[in-house]
Amino acid sequence: IVVWGPSISEAEWRIMQVLWQAAQAMTAQDIHEALAGEVSWSPRTVKTLLGRLVKKEAVGFEPQGRRYLYSALVSQESCVQRQTRSFLDRVFGGALAPMVANLVDQGEVADEDLEALRRMLNERAGEDQGD
């Protein structure tokens, strides 16, 4: 599986979540205010993280007077796929089954999640047989 998307840090992920949830482009100050209840970052920290995300081409900006409006250039889905693949490769050598087995063995998977997983696997098996 080839997954495109920038590799982003946990702090950068917080910035991206604000941008993904926004209905419109945001200033650095808007982003700082949106995160104020969650993190104690200075406005300078937010601007530094935005600069990194711009370099990674995850975020774009547009000048508006003396300030910039920032917006996400990559979808949340593509970043989730990238992060998932990265985690799976690093921790489980790219193999999904050992990860799922580990979660199930540790009791980390709720019964309704197991049932949903069974349904997905059964549907996938049905699709493969129909080809």
Secondary structure, 3 states (H helix, E strand, C coil): CCCCCCCCCHHHHHHHHHHHHCCCCECHHHHHHHHCCCCCCCHHHHHHHHHHHHHCCCEEEEEECCEEEEEECCCHHHHHHHHHHHHHHHHHCCCHHHHHHHHHHCCCCCHHHHHHHHHHHHHHHHHHHHC
